[in-house]
């Protein structure tokens, strides 16, 4: 296999020995034919996973903000409303 980046002959390797470029060829005879609906379902799963990760991060941030508010409110209550600096 010839590297498309540096034109080095690499035999059957999938990673170029000179520049490290990842050369991968899909064997068409091993790929199953998928319908548009199957591709849409797979895309929905991928997007769902990404949205789930973002939702988890947002949930953690909101939880931290709410907890910080309650900790500050508790400290204000315990000190009689005076702000303690350093």
N, C-alpha and C positions, 0 to 999 in steps of 0.2 A: 504494500500500500504506500503510495507517495503522499507525503504531507502537503496539504494545500497551502500552508503558510511558508515553509522554508524549502519545499521541493526535495526533501530527503527521502530516499527509499528506506522503508521500515519493515519490509517483509509482511508478515501477518500481524504485526503489533497494532494495537489500537491507540497507543500513545507514542508520539514522535520521540525518538531517542535523542534528537538534537535540540528541539525547541520546547518539547513537552506539550504540544498541541494535542487535544483529544480528538482522535479521528475515529468516528463510529459510523458504520454503515448498517442500516436496517436491512435484514434479509426479507425481501418482499414475500417470499413463499411462506414464511413463518408468521406473517402478520394476518390476523383475522380481519375480515371486512366488517366494519361497524356502520350502523345506520346513523342518520343525523340525530335521531332520538337518543341512541346510546351515547353519542358524543356529548349531547346536551346534558344528559344525566351525569356523566363524568365531570363535565365542567361545573355543574351545580355543586357536586361534592367538593371539588377543589375550592370554589368560591366560599362554600359554607365553612370549610376548615379555616380559611383566612379570616372570615368575618368572626368566627368563634374566638380566634386568638386575639383579635382587636377588642372584642367585647370583654374578654377576660382582663386585658390590660386596663380598659376604661373602668371596669368594675373595681379593680384594685385601687385605682387613683381616687375614685369617688369614695370608697371605703376609708382610705387614708385621710381624705379631707374631712369626712364626717367625724371620724375618731379624733382628729386634731381639734375640731370645734368643741367636742365634748370634754376633752382634756383641758383645754383653755377655760371652758366654762366652769369646770370643777375647781381649777386653780383659782379662778376669780372668786368663786363662792367661798373657798377655804381661806383666802386672804382678806375677805371682806371687801372685795372690789378694788383693791389696790394692785397696781401693776408692779411686779418685782423685776427690777433690772439688775443683772449681774450680781 
